[in-house]
Amino acid sequence: ITYDVVIIGSGCGGGVSAATLANAGYKVIILEKGPFVSPYDMTNLESDMFDQLYEQSSLLTTDDGNVMILAGSGLGGGSAINWGCCIETPDEVRREWADAHGLENFRPVGGGVQ
């Protein structure tokens, strides 16, 4: 089997890179060391999912042990865990950012979250 590109990791960066390269005509393979966890096997309880979705069961630390690192490890990488933080910012908050801090690019243009 021959590939033009090997992508290490299936998270957001790996997935987008693989799709972009494949659409450009390259033969791409994605390697993922973490497991596939079916949505049917997810309990939505952190205590249950640490072993299945996090690097070293969520016990990954720096070499000196001073910093804990929560790193996703599985099909989809960290995006399989962090997708829930991708909710739309409410219009009232965006208005406050624009009014109080001059961040006009964040001002809602209508139809946003109330």
C-alpha positions as CSV (number, residue, x, y, z in Angstrom):
1,I,0.0,0.0,0.0
2,T,1.4,3.4,-1.0
3,Y,0.3,6.8,0.3
4,D,1.4,10.3,-0.6
5,V,0.8,11.6,2.9
6,V,0.5,10.0,6.4
7,I,-1.5,12.1,8.9
8,I,-0.8,11.3,12.6
9,G,-4.0,11.9,14.7
10,S,-7.6,12.1,13.7
11,G,-8.5,15.3,15.6
12,C,-9.6,18.6,14.1
13,G,-6.1,19.3,12.6
14,G,-5.6,15.8,11.3
15,G,-9.1,15.5,9.9
16,V,-9.1,18.8,8.1
17,S,-5.6,18.3,6.7
18,A,-6.5,14.8,5.5
19,A,-9.7,16.1,3.8
20,T,-7.9,19.0,2.2
21,L,-5.1,16.8,0.8
22,A,-7.5,14.1,-0.3
23,N,-9.6,16.7,-2.2
24,A,-6.4,17.9,-3.8
25,G,-5.8,14.4,-5.2
26,Y,-3.3,13.0,-2.7
27,K,-3.6,9.5,-1.3
28,V,-3.9,10.0,2.4
29,I,-4.0,7.7,5.4
30,I,-4.8,8.8,9.0
31,L,-3.1,6.9,11.9
32,E,-4.8,7.1,15.3
33,K,-3.5,5.4,18.3
34,G,-6.6,5.9,20.4
35,P,-9.7,3.7,20.3
36,F,-13.0,4.2,18.6
37,V,-15.7,4.7,21.2
38,S,-19.2,4.4,19.9
39,P,-21.7,7.1,20.9
40,Y,-23.8,4.3,22.3
41,D,-20.9,3.4,24.7
42,M,-20.5,7.0,26.1
43,T,-22.1,7.6,29.4
44,N,-21.6,11.4,29.6
45,L,-20.1,10.8,33.0
46,E,-16.4,12.0,33.2
47,S,-15.5,9.4,35.7
48,D,-16.6,6.7,33.3
49,M,-15.0,8.2,30.2
50,F,-11.6,9.2,31.5
51,D,-10.2,5.7,30.8
52,Q,-11.7,5.6,27.3
53,L,-11.2,9.1,25.9
54,Y,-8.1,10.6,27.6
55,E,-4.4,10.0,27.2
56,Q,-3.2,7.9,30.0
57,S,-6.7,7.8,31.5
58,S,-6.4,11.5,32.2
59,L,-3.3,11.1,34.4
60,L,-0.8,12.6,31.9
61,T,1.6,15.0,33.6
62,T,4.7,17.0,32.7
63,D,7.9,15.1,33.5
64,D,8.2,16.9,36.9
65,G,4.6,16.1,37.8
66,N,3.7,19.8,38.4
67,V,1.1,20.1,35.6
68,M,-1.7,17.8,34.7
69,I,-2.6,17.6,31.0
70,L,-6.0,16.6,29.8
71,A,-5.4,15.3,26.3
72,G,-8.0,13.5,24.2
73,S,-6.9,10.2,22.8
74,G,-9.2,8.4,20.5
75,L,-10.8,8.6,17.1
76,G,-11.5,12.3,16.7
77,G,-8.8,13.3,19.1
78,G,-9.6,16.2,21.5
79,S,-12.5,17.2,19.3
80,A,-14.4,14.1,20.4
81,I,-14.3,15.6,23.9
82,N,-14.2,19.3,23.4
83,W,-17.0,19.7,20.8
84,G,-19.4,20.6,23.6
85,C,-17.6,23.9,24.2
86,C,-18.5,25.0,20.6
87,I,-21.8,26.7,21.4
88,E,-22.8,30.0,19.9
89,T,-22.1,33.0,22.0
90,P,-25.4,34.7,23.0
91,D,-26.1,38.0,21.3
92,E,-26.3,39.9,24.6
93,V,-22.7,38.9,25.4
94,R,-21.5,39.8,21.9
95,R,-23.2,43.2,22.2
96,E,-21.4,43.8,25.5
97,W,-18.1,42.9,23.9
98,A,-18.7,45.4,21.1
99,D,-20.1,48.2,23.3
100,A,-17.8,47.9,26.3
101,H,-14.6,47.0,24.5
102,G,-15.0,48.3,20.9
103,L,-14.9,44.8,19.4
104,E,-17.2,45.6,16.5
105,N,-16.4,42.3,14.6
106,F,-18.3,40.5,17.4
107,R,-21.4,42.7,17.2
108,P,-24.4,40.4,16.3
109,V,-25.9,41.0,12.8
110,G,-29.2,39.5,13.7
111,G,-30.6,36.0,14.0
112,G,-28.1,34.9,16.6
113,V,-28.6,33.3,20.0
114,Q,-31.0,35.1,22.3
